[in-house]
Amino acid sequence: MKNIQSAFSYVRWFALVVVVLSLLVALYSIVQVSKISKLSKQQMLVMDSSGNVHNAVISSRVANLEVEAKSHITKFHELFFNIDPEQEVIDKKKEQWSYLADQSAVVQYDKMNEQGFFQSMVAGSISSRIVIEEIILQPTESSEYYAFTLKGVQRLFRSSSVAVRNVVTSGKLRVLQNRTENNPHGLMIVNWQVLDNSTLSTSKRYD
């Protein structure tokens, strides 16, 4: 009789151990599947120009926002201030930067155009290049907007001289819902102002 009770006891313990182990295996499997699913959502397949396929990690937009914001601001200012003495080139760049900023940039462009700035650039074969030294980003009360200040220098290359101007601008970045081919960062510069564009120095181009 005791042998039968012992056998049943062993069976019960064995069954309990099997059930516990099964639950642990099931729990482990669920955790692993969840990790794999999460990881797969962060990756995508990218084909390079040679036709080779690679894994690429998809980062959250919040994590990359500062990098994207500075890249967007840099691209806009380079399109706006990097000028070659050809009206077609100036018009083409205006078309490009108009996708990156709102009407406030057009107002600034029209003001410079009315002052004869672009006409004098073309007539005098003057080219311009900007060197960006610092971009300061600050959050605002709204999660859709970020304030920025840009500092840099602009060089105007004439046939016999180089003028260096200070460049200080400010504005806000609005986060858009969608990205486009013409606006790959999905950001829009608003309330853009040129705070300072005064001449710092003028020197002979060829000494």
N, C-alpha and C positions, 0 to 999 in steps of 0.2 A: 504493500500500500504506500509505504514511504517512498519507494522507488518511483511509483507512478506520480506522486505529488511532486517529487523532485524533478521528474521529467517535464511535467507541465510548467513548473516554475522556470526551468531553463528555457522552455519554449517561449514563455511570456517575456522573459528578459531578452531573449534573442530577437523576438518580434519588435520589442520596444527599441532595441538598438538599431535594427534595420529601419524602423520608421524615423528615428531621430537622424540617422545618417542620410536617409532619403530627403528629409526636409533640409538638411544642411547643403546637400548637393543641389537641390532645387533653388535654394536661396543664393548659393554661389553662382549658379547659372544665370539667374535673373540679374544679379549685379554685373556680371561680365557682359551679358547682352546689352544692358543699359549703357555700359562704358563704350562698347563697340559702336552702338547706335549714335551716341553723342559724338564720338570721334569721327564717324563717317559723315556726320552733318557739318563738321568743321573742315572737311577736305573735299576737293574736287579734282577732276582730271583735266590737265591742261596740255594741249598739243603745241609743241614749238614749231618753228619755221621748217625744221628738218623732218617733221612728221612723227617725232618721238613723243610718247605720252609720259607725263610726270604727275606726281601727286603734289597738290598745292594746298596749303592750309588757309582756310577762310577765317580771318580775324573779325571780331565784332567791330562795328563802325565806331563805337564809343572809344575803343582802345586805340584806333588809328586816327581819331578825329583831329588831334593836334597836328600830326604829320600831314594829313590831307589839307587842313586849313592853311598851313604855312605854304604848302605846295601851290594851292589855289591862289593865295595872295601873291606869291612870287610870280606865277605865270601871268596874272593880270598886269602887274606893274612892269614886267618885262615887255609885254605887248604894248603897253601904253607909252612907256618912256624910251624903249629901244626904237629909234626912228632912223630911217634911211631917207635920203633926199629924193624920193620918188613918190608922187601923189598916189599912184596905184598901190604901192606898198603900204602907205599910210592908211588908205581906205580899207585895204585887206585886213590890216591889223585891227582897225576899228571894228570891223565886222566880227573878228574873232573875240576881242575882249568884251564886246557887247553881250555875249552869252554868259559872261562871268560876273557882270555887275549890272546894277539897275540904272535908272535914269540919272542918278546923281553923277555918274561917270560921264554921261553924255553932256550934262550941263557944264562940267569942267572942260571937256573937249571943245564944246562950242565957244566957251569963254576964251580959251587959248586961240581958237580959230579966228574969232572976231578981232583979237589983238594982232593978228597977222603972224602968229608964231610958226605955223606949219608952212605958210607961204614963204616966209623968210628962210626956213630950213631948206626948202626945195630950191629957191632962187640962189642961195649962197652955198649950195652943195654941202650942207652941214649935217653931220650924223650925230646921233645921241645914243649913249649907253648908260644903263643904270647898274650900280653895284649895291646890292641890298646887304646892309650890315646887321640889322636886328629886326625881328618881328615879335612884338609883345601881344600875347593873347590873354584875354580876361573873360571869364564867364559873366553872364548877365542874369537878371532875375528870371528871364525866360530861357528854358532849355533849348529853344529854337534859335537863339541868337548868341553870338560871341563878339565881343568888342576887340578891336585890334589897333595897334599903332605900329607903323613901319618907319624905319630910319635907314637912310642910305645916302649915296652921292650919285649925281648925274654928271657925266662928262659930255660936253659939246665939242666935237672935233670940227674945227674950221680948217681952211687950207693952210693957215700960218700960225694958228693958236689953238689952245685947249682951255676951255672954261670949265671950272668945277662948281657945281651947284649943290647946295644942301637939299635933301629930299626928306620931308617928314609928312606922312599922310595918316589919316585915321578913318575908321568906319566900323561897320558891323558886318558879320557874316550870318546869313540866314541859312539854316539847314533845310534843304529841299527833300522831298520824299523820293524823288527819282533822279537817276543819273542819265545823262545823254551823251552822245558822241561828242557834242560841242561843249559839254560841261561834265566831264567824267567824274569830278569829285562830288557833284550834287550839292554845290554850295553857291550862294549868291552874295556878292558884296553890295551892301546898301549904305546909304548916308555917307558916301565917300567924300572926303575933303582933302585938299592939298593944304597943309598947315604952313609949310615953309618950302620955298623953292628959290631961295636967295643965292646969289653968286658968292662963292667962298674965295676963289682965286682965278686968275687968268695967266697963262704962261705961253711962251713961244712953243710951237709944235716941234720945230727943228732947231736945235741949238748947235 
